[in-house]
Amino acid sequence: MSRTTHNGITLEYETHGDPANPALLLIMGLGAQLTLWPIELVEALVERGYYVIRHDNRDIGLSTKFTEAGVPDMQSVVMALMTGQKPDVPYTLSDMAADAMAVLDAVGVKQAHIVGASMGGMIAQLVAIEHPGRVLSLTSIMSSTGNPMLPPARPEAMAALMAPIAPDAGLATILDRGAMISKAIGSPGYPADPERLSANVTRDFQRSFHPTGAARQMAAIMADGDRRARLKGVTAPTLVIHGADDPLVPVEGGRDTVEAIPGARIVEIPGMGHDLPLALVETIADTIAGHARRT
């Protein structure tokens, strides 16, 4: 594990593989620590010849928390967007994209293949929009464009993800919550192994428990709005990977991303939901590496 400081905040990151190989940066999603990238996927990408970097986004894991900013008023964010005003949020997805570039700077990487999952896909899209010279290729996984006309998440999936949780909740509560979320948003064709899920939830709880960070990250997602017009200017070779059975970000979000980015292509995976199942690690690694090689 390593740390770097950027604009007054600390970002936790780690690297895997040979620094002489092409760099591949993994950006994780809402309320998720870098550990949610399965180590098996990281190792599979290393085996395919990449120098893999993953980091904790701000407000999660071992990176700087913004607790003093409090919980955002989501209704005010929505009202600001509806009236054409700039929402008042603690930070933006663009700030998080700049954080990702600071991590690349810390490891001495000028250009990388950028891979993001869910909110991380949105951040990766903004890297390609705002830092195009740093991007060798873009892979957006189970993400979307911010288009308000797209089908919403299934109610049970959003309810599970956004269910309130006390800051002093214990491990037993977090284990129950993890099982509930996995059932609501996970891959119907590749259900999670209960023992592995329990071990991963326990690991992440012991590493860092910071439930309010997800609310501020959600505010950043909402404040960024519709990216379609901005995505039309993306020049990086772009791949979209999306589960055909994603209940949280329906596959239409991936298809909309492809329509917005010139030359983008999509790989839809039957049975995959809104997670990265162990059974699909080799498939996902092959797909990411194949796209990176073609660029």
N, C-alpha and C positions, 0 to 999 in steps of 0.2 A: 504494500500500500504506500502511496505517496500523496503529497499535497502541494497545491500551488495557490498563490494569492492573486486575485484579480478584482480590480475595482473595490477593494476593501473587504472582499469575502474570500473564504477558503473553500477550495474545491478538492474533494477526495477522489483519487483515481488510482487505477492499477493498469499495468501493461503485461502482455503475454506474447511470447515469441521473440523472434530475431528482429531487432530494430533496423537491420539492413533490408528487410522485406517491405513490400508496400504496406502502408498503414491503413487500418480499418477501424473507424471509431464507432462504438455502439452507444446509442443514446436511449435511455429507458423512459418509461411512461409515468403517468400520474401516480404520485405517492409511492413510487417503486424505487428501491435501492438498486445500485449497480448489480447486486447479487441476483436480481430477478432474471438477468441474462444467464441461462443455464451454463454452468462451467463446461458441460459437455459440448455445447455449441461453440463456446470460446475456443476450446481445445480443437474442435473439428475445423474451425477457421484457421487456427495456427497450423494444423497439419496440411492445410491447403495452401500454405505459403504466405500467410499474412501476419503482420505485427498488429495485434489486437489491443485496443485501448477501450476501457470502459470507466465511467465515472458516476459519482452521485451528483444528480442535479442539485442546484441550490434548494434549500428548505427540506432536504430529505437525507437520510443516511448520515454520513459523517461530514457532510459539507455544511456550510453556515446556515443556521436557521433564522427565520424572520419572525420569531414569536412576538416580538414587540409590536409588529404591525397589526396584530389581532386578526380576527376572522373577517374576511371581506363581506360587505353587504351585497350579495349577488343580485338583489332586486335593483339596487342602484346601478350596478354594472349594466344590467339589461336595459334600464331606462336611458342611461347615457347613450348606449348603442342605438336605441330606437330613435333618439332625438338628434343623432349625428354628433354627439359630444364625445370627448375622449374620456373613457372610464378611469376612475381613480382606483388604481390597483397598486399593490406593493412593488410589483415588477412585471415584466412582460415576457412573452415567449422569445422576443428578439433579444432581451437580456440573457435569456437562457441559451440562445444560439451563440451569443458572444462568449458565454462561459465555456461552451464546448470548444470554441476556437482558442481560448486561453489554455485549456487542457492540451490541445495540440501544440501550442507554443511551449508549454512546460516540458514536453517530451521531444522538442526539437523537430516537429513534423510540419512541413510547409503545406503539403497536400495529402488528403486521405480519401478513402472511400467512406462515405457517411451513411450509416445505417441507423434508423430510428424506429421504435415500436410504439404505437398508440400516440400519446402526447409526444413521445420521443420522435415519432415520424413527423409530427407538426414542426418540432424544433429542427429536425433535419431538413425539412422543406425550407425553413427560413434561413438555414445555413446556405442552402443552394441559391436562395434569392438574394441574400444580403452579403454573403462572403463567397461569391462564385469562384474566385481564384484559388480557394482552398479545397475545392471539391473535385475529386477524380470521377466519382460516380455517386449517385443517390439511390438508396433503397429505402422505401417507405413501407413499413409493415403494419398491418391492421390499423391504419390511420385514415385521415380524411382531409377535406379541403376547407372545412368551416362553412360550407354551403348550407344555409338554413333551410333549404327546401328538401334536403336529403331525409330518408327515413330515420326516425329517432331510434335510440336504443330500446330494447324491450323493457317494459316497466320493471320487471323483476330483476333484470340485470343492473339497471341504474339504481334501483332501491338497495340492492346488496352492496354496490360499490360506495354509495353515499350514506349508508346507514351511520348514524352518529355513534361516536365511540368516546368514552371518557378518557381524559389524559392519564388517569391513574389506573386504567384497566390492567388486569393481570394476564399472565400467560394463558390461563385456561380460557378466558374470554377471547383472547386473540386467536387461539387455536380454533374455537368455534366459529369465529368470524371468517377465518381463512378458509375453512371448509365450506361455509355458506357462499363466499364469493366464488370459490372454485366451481361449485355446483352451478352457480347462476351464470357465470361468464365463460367457463372453461369449454374445452373441445368435446362435443358429444361423441365424436368418433374415437377420441383418445382420452378417456377419463383419467384423472390424476390418480396415482397410487397413493392411498391414504398415509402410508408410513413416510414416503418421500415428501408429501405435502406437509405433514406435521413437522418433519425435520427442518424443512426450509422455512416454515413460519417461525419455528422456535429460533433458528439461526438469525433471522432478520429482526425478531423482537429483541434478542439479546444484543445484537449489533447496534440498533438504534430504534427507539420507539418515539415517533413524533407525528401524531395524527393530525395536528392542525395544518401542517405543511401542505397537505393535499388540497385543502380549501383554497389556499392562496394560489397554488398551481392551477386549480380549476378556474379561478378568476382570471388568470393570465390567458388560459385557453379561450375563455369567453371574450375577453377584451381584444384578442387578435382578430376576431371576426372572420369574414370570408376571404380566403387567400386566392381564389381562382384567378383574378386579374393579375396578381403578382406572380402566380405560378406559370403563367403563359410566357414569362421572360426567362424561365429556367433553361439553361443550356446544357447542364450536366446530363449524361446518359442516365435515364431513370427507370428503375424497376419498382413495381408495386407487388407486394406479397400480401394476400388477404385470405383469411379463412372463409370458405363459402357458407359456414354456419356460425358466423360471429354474431352473438346476441347484443353486444355492447356497441360496436361500430359496425353496422351492417355492411355487407360486401359492396353495396352501392357507393359507399364512401371511397373505397379503393378504385372502383370504376370511374368515379368522378375525378379522382386524382389523375388517372391516366388521360382522361379527356382534357384536363387543364394543362398538362405538361407536354409540350411538343415532343413527339417521338417516344413517349413512355410506353411501357408494356406491362401487362399484369399476369401474375401467376396466381390462380385461385386454387385453394387446397380444400377438397371435400373433407368434411368431418372436423375441420379445424375451427375453433372458436376464438376467443380473445385471450389466448395464452400461447406459450411455446412448449408444446408437449415433447417429452423426451423421445417419444416414438418418431417424431418428425425432425429431430435434430439433423440427421444426415441429409434429408431432403432440403431443409432450409439452408444448411451450410453449402450444399451443392448449388443451390439456386443463387445465393448471394455471391459465392466465389465465381460461378460461371458468368454472372453479370459483370463482376469486377474485371475478370480476365478479358472479356470482350471489349472493355474500354481501353 
